[in-house]
């Protein structure tokens, strides 16, 4: 269960009030990040990121759950100035030259550590911002003028664990914090059709089937179906051969509250075995 205001220790409530003023409930975003090249290319997906940024208020800070930070245990970045991590290989120099100099937020990191009661969240001073975070956040806030922290994915834990942990973060929506999950719902790199990379919307039958069923469960609010995705047969097994790109979606869906409006954007298959489908959860359409 999420930690309610009533259940929160008074010292934590006081710290949250001091560091982050109460705000109207913030939206939540899952971003299908796709290729790192989306950081520097001009395409329909980048335009989709920019368009959604115009539909949301500027946050006090961002908490990002990226597919590209898997750990044993749960960590949160706590440094004041996170480095830009180029955690990929074989791309043009222009991509490695990109820096995203957003500040961190030791204050938000500390609050996050105390909010999560189901496990120990440890402070990290070495990671920074990986490309799952900066390659998409740079399109939302190109001036890098919003502090960003990352929460890691404990790779030892089952899917249900991540969904329940995420619920403990829900208070942050009322403190001006934008929670961003970054991954891809359908993500099977071993089956990419490289010869169809530039064929718009091309997806294998199993990828399109999984996308359609996932999208319906998202719109219907069937979170438990999505948590137990492994029960849905071959299409889902191929779509999610490993969970790291899928889990950030569940961190976002766990924030949904009664009355929230859920919409999809960038809902397109790429290279047969990937989808760029992204999700906005907001109080209004």
Secondary structure in CASP SS format (residue, H / E / C, confidence):
PFRMAT SS
TARGET T0000
AUTHOR 0000-0000-0000
METHOD secondary structure of the structure
MODEL  1
X C 1.00
X C 1.00
X C 1.00
X C 1.00
X C 1.00
X C 1.00
X C 1.00
X C 1.00
X C 1.00
X H 1.00
X H 1.00
X H 1.00
X H 1.00
X H 1.00
X H 1.00
X H 1.00
X H 1.00
X H 1.00
X H 1.00
X C 1.00
X C 1.00
X C 1.00
X C 1.00
X C 1.00
X C 1.00
X C 1.00
X C 1.00
X E 1.00
X E 1.00
X E 1.00
X E 1.00
X E 1.00
X C 1.00
X C 1.00
X C 1.00
X H 1.00
X H 1.00
X H 1.00
X H 1.00
X C 1.00
X C 1.00
X C 1.00
X C 1.00
X H 1.00
X H 1.00
X H 1.00
X H 1.00
X H 1.00
X H 1.00
X H 1.00
X H 1.00
X H 1.00
X H 1.00
X C 1.00
X C 1.00
X C 1.00
X C 1.00
X C 1.00
X C 1.00
X C 1.00
X E 1.00
X E 1.00
X E 1.00
X E 1.00
X E 1.00
X E 1.00
X C 1.00
X C 1.00
X C 1.00
X E 1.00
X E 1.00
X C 1.00
X C 1.00
X E 1.00
X E 1.00
X E 1.00
X E 1.00
X C 1.00
X C 1.00
X C 1.00
X C 1.00
X C 1.00
X C 1.00
X E 1.00
X C 1.00
X C 1.00
X C 1.00
X C 1.00
X C 1.00
X C 1.00
X C 1.00
X C 1.00
X H 1.00
X H 1.00
X H 1.00
X H 1.00
X C 1.00
X C 1.00
X C 1.00
X C 1.00
X C 1.00
X C 1.00
X C 1.00
X C 1.00
X C 1.00
X H 1.00
X H 1.00
X H 1.00
X H 1.00
X H 1.00
X H 1.00
X H 1.00
X H 1.00
X H 1.00
X H 1.00
X C 1.00
X C 1.00
X C 1.00
X C 1.00
X C 1.00
X E 1.00
X E 1.00
X E 1.00
X E 1.00
X C 1.00
X C 1.00
X C 1.00
X C 1.00
X E 1.00
X C 1.00
X H 1.00
X H 1.00
X H 1.00
X H 1.00
X H 1.00
X H 1.00
X H 1.00
X H 1.00
X H 1.00
X H 1.00
X C 1.00
X C 1.00
X C 1.00
X C 1.00
X C 1.00
X C 1.00
X E 1.00
X E 1.00
X E 1.00
X E 1.00
X E 1.00
X C 1.00
X E 1.00
X E 1.00
X C 1.00
X C 1.00
X C 1.00
X C 1.00
X H 1.00
X H 1.00
X H 1.00
X H 1.00
X H 1.00
X H 1.00
X H 1.00
X H 1.00
X H 1.00
X C 1.00
X C 1.00
X H 1.00
X H 1.00
X H 1.00
X H 1.00
X H 1.00
X H 1.00
X C 1.00
X E 1.00
X E 1.00
X E 1.00
X E 1.00
X E 1.00
X E 1.00
X E 1.00
X C 1.00
X C 1.00
X C 1.00
X E 1.00
X C 1.00
X H 1.00
X H 1.00
X H 1.00
X C 1.00
X C 1.00
X H 1.00
X H 1.00
X H 1.00
X C 1.00
X C 1.00
X C 1.00
X C 1.00
X C 1.00
X C 1.00
X E 1.00
X C 1.00
X H 1.00
X H 1.00
X H 1.00
X H 1.00
X H 1.00
X H 1.00
X H 1.00
X H 1.00
X H 1.00
X H 1.00
X H 1.00
X H 1.00
X H 1.00
X H 1.00
X H 1.00
X H 1.00
X C 1.00
X C 1.00
X H 1.00
X H 1.00
X H 1.00
X H 1.00
X H 1.00
X C 1.00
X H 1.00
X H 1.00
X H 1.00
X H 1.00
X C 1.00
X H 1.00
X H 1.00
X H 1.00
X H 1.00
X H 1.00
X H 1.00
X C 1.00
X C 1.00
X C 1.00
X C 1.00
X H 1.00
X H 1.00
X H 1.00
X H 1.00
X H 1.00
X H 1.00
X H 1.00
X H 1.00
X H 1.00
X H 1.00
X C 1.00
X C 1.00
X C 1.00
X C 1.00
X C 1.00
X C 1.00
X C 1.00
X E 1.00
X E 1.00
X E 1.00
X E 1.00
X E 1.00
X C 1.00
X C 1.00
X C 1.00
X E 1.00
X E 1.00
X C 1.00
X E 1.00
X C 1.00
X E 1.00
X E 1.00
X C 1.00
X C 1.00
X E 1.00
X E 1.00
X E 1.00
X E 1.00
X E 1.00
X C 1.00
X C 1.00
X C 1.00
END
